[in-house]
């Protein structure tokens, strides 16, 4: 092994450790009730002068915000909430599922469809999430997003699926 190979191997090893440590610090800060303040950017990622990544713009790929084991030791709803807070706008269940799994949280299910169904059920049961339109989730802490409005969206979707509309009801 050449000196260059050894140095590259050491760099990779320590970058992985840094990612793990950042996830652990964020988890401990959340346990103390402190805001984690985002996460420290990795080389090559956009960050402001403080070294903290900004929220994704509407056209950006939200999955690009998930690095390493960022959701280390988080529950599925906590990881989904953290991801939506990072992004700052509602997302489809599939996108949230991909981000949660990319961040190191396992979602139960043998097939992608059952995993999506399981995550959908978990989000639906949590008071932190609400459906803003079909299969799209937002945080109830956001303005204009509430469980009551979500129930109206679901009821409207059920009527359309059953072939009924308010005029014929």
LINCOR-V696831 format. One record per helix or strand of 3 or more residues. SS is the DSSP state (alpha for helix, beta for strand). FROM is the first residue (numbers start at 1). TO is the last residue. If there is no record, write none. Layout:
[[SS:FROM:TO] [SS:FROM:TO]]
This chain:
[[alpha:3:31] [alpha:62:65] [alpha:76:87] [alpha:93:102] [alpha:112:125] [beta:129:133] [beta:136:139] [alpha:147:161]]
